[in-house]
Amino acid sequence: EDAQTVACWLSLFALAPIPWDLAESNVEEAEKEDFEEGRDALLSRSLLRRVEPGTYQLHQLVREHLLAKLAQREDADAVRRAYCQMMVALAQQMPSSPTRELIVRLTPVMPHIAEVTTSWQDGLSDEDKELIWPFIAMGRFYEGQGAYAQAEPWYADCLSATRDRFGEDHPDVATSLNNLAGL
């Protein structure tokens, strides 16, 4: 059961190396040992691969299978929602002018924040600017490095996503327009 829980949780992450401290950051302290046992069970069955110490990755086909298993669970929506909330909280850490140190620290996390924008938008609430934060973080990440051409699609996609969800007359649409214009 621990392995199934861990597997379903990890399937939500992007098809990129997953820092273990990120994967277990939402786990209660009392449950971390069970979570690690689940991880070890996945490793022993070759369903999860250790990329380097403290970093793991699922194979694409394994991930797709695990996502299908997650969809069958009664708590699938709650698990997706928890993942999205965790990524939004990380995205909110990206200031408008990130330091080199912060960029280096968040680089391994960025594919997983991007995954929210591409795969899990339905897990983002309409409140508290949840929809726009992952896009903003991605845009700021690239803009802070002077990679303006890489930042622009994130701001443009943010505008498109907010227009699709909220229509034209919403503060998040205005924020998205402002971010794109500022870039």
Disulfide bonds with the S-S distance in Angstrom:
none
